[in-house]
Amino acid sequence: MGGRKLDHVKDNDNDISGKITFSKRQMDTFKKADALARQARIRMNQAKLDQLLEEVELNKAYEEELRKRQEKNPMTRKYNMKEIPNLNLEDLLVFKKQLENLKEDVERKRVVMEASLSLLELSKSEEIKN
């Protein structure tokens, strides 16, 4: 039962109503095409947004896991920890000094470990020669 093709009969070459009808249909077609393009962009942006929200949730879970590990670590409990934005100038200076001391300790331990490793490799090479 579909639509059947109707013969278009032109009375005049200057049929104004036909031109107006074509113009209206053309505008409707462009409006529909624009709406479909907008919907496609919306779907694409929604997919990007969903992906970003998923990444945010994963990062929050990772941050929470790190926070739990930090709370369990006995080394972090001995420090009086405050959030950095809540510190005043004196606290920040003390914190800076603690960080500098920690950096020096780590550097000393690194040098000791490198020296121990060098001695260990030297002793292994001596054992191979004998």
C-alpha positions, 0 to 999 in steps of 0.5 A: 500500500505505499505511496504512489507516484503522482505526475506533476503537472505544470500549468505555468513555467512561473508556478510560484506555489510550486517554488514555495513548496519546494523551498519549504521542503528544502528548508525542512530537509536542512533542519532535519539534517542539522538536527541529526548532526547535532544529535551525533555531536551530542552522542560523541560528547556524551561518550567523551564525558562518560570516559572522563567520568570513569577516569575520575572515578578510577583516580578517586579509588586510586587516591583512596587506596594510597591514603589507606596505605599511607595511614597503615604505614608506621613511618607516616604516623609518627609525623604530625601531618597537616594538609599543605594548604592549611599550614602557616609559614612557620610550619612550612619552613619546618616542613621544608627543613624536614624534607631537606634532611630526608633528602640528605639521608636518602642521598647518604643511603644511596652512596652507601648502597652503591659502595656496598654494591661495588665491593660486592661486585669486586669480591665476586670478580676476585672469586672468579679469578681465583 
